[in-house]
Amino acid sequence: MIESYITEVERFEPQRLETIKNRLRQNLIEYVGENTIDQNRFEQELIYFLEKIDINEEKVRLRNHCSYFVQTMNEGDGVGKKLGFIAQEMGREINTIGSKSNHAEMQQIVIQMKDELEKIKEQLLNVL
């Protein structure tokens, strides 16, 4: 389920980035004035800001953690603690996606991912 939610998050990324760009431009116009905006500087700042809120690394790591979780689960007995550690890493990535998303729909999906992760952690407690 968590992997499917990552795909859902990706659907909102172009919209999220465009909304942020427009909001930054609007705030800049409001505070500085439209005629005094240096377009090159605006683009540089925008690129810096977009890199700061980029969630691609977190999505890749979360997918890797999900794959590793399933792989470890299939190893057999005695992997409960290891699965717990992987689940903890999954939680970190989910939290980072949520804090960087700055988009209501994406944050709702993050909450669903957290709910699924809590189900996993509850089941792991039964294994340990």
N, C-alpha and C positions, 0 to 999 in steps of 0.2 A: 504494500500500500504506500509506503513512504516513497519508493521509487516512482510510483505513478503520480504522486503529488509533486515531485520535482518537475515532471513534465508539465503539470498544470501551472506551476509557478512560471515556467518558461514562456507560456502563452502571454503573460502580462508584462514581460520585460520591455518590449518595444514601446508599449503604451506608457509604462512607468518612466522610461527614460525621456520620452517626449514631454510628458507632464512636468518632469523636473526641469528640463531645459526651458520650457515656456514659463514656468514659475520663476526661475532665476532671471530670465530676460525681463519679465514683468516687474520684478522687484528692483532690478537695476534701473529700468526706465523710471520707475516711481521715485527712487532715491537719488539718482544721478541725473536723469533726464535723457531723452532719446538721442539728442544731437551730440551729447558728449561721450557716448559709448564708443570706445575703441574696439572695433570688431575683432581684430586679431587678439587683443588681450582677453576679450570675452570668450573667444574660442579656446584659448589656452586655459583659462580658469575652468571652463566647462569640461574640457578633457580631464583636467586634474580632478575635478569633483566627481565625474563619471567613473574614473578609475577607483576612486575612494569608495564608491557605493556598488562597484561591480561585484556580483555574486557568483561568477563562473567558477572560481577556485573552490568555493564552498560546495557548489553543486557537484563538481567532479569528485571532491573528497567524500561527500555524502554518498554518492553512487558507489564509490570504491568501498566505503565502510559497509554498505548494504550487501555488496557482493561478498566481501570478506566474512560478514556475519553468517550468510547462508553457507559459504564454504566451510567455515569453522563448525557450524551446526551439524553439517554432514560428516564431520570427522568421527563422531561417536561420543563415547563417555569421557567425563572429566574435563569438559570444556566450558562449564558454567561460569567460572570467574572470567575466563577469556572473553566470553560473550558479553559479560557485564562491562568489561573495559571497552569493548567495541561499541556497545550501546551508549556508553558515556561519551565517546567521541562523536557518535551520531548526533547526540543531543547538542554538543558544542556547535556543530555545523548548522543544525537547524536553528539554534538561537542566533547565530551570526546572520543567517539568511533573513531571519525575522527583523533583526535590528537594522540591517542595511536596506531592507526592501522599501520602506517609506511609501507603501501602497496598500490600501485597505484590503483588496481582494487577495493579494499575496500574503498578507499577514493572517487572513482567515485560513488560508491553506497551511501556513506554518503552524497554526493552532491545531489543525487536523493531524499534521505530522507529529506534533508533540503528543497528541492523544494516542496515536498509534505506537509511539515510542514508549509511552507509559504502560501500554498493554504488554509490550515486549518485556519491560522491566518487571512487571508483576509475574509474568510467566517464568522469568529467570529466577525469581525468588523461590518459586516452587521447585526448580531444578537444584538450586543450591541447598 
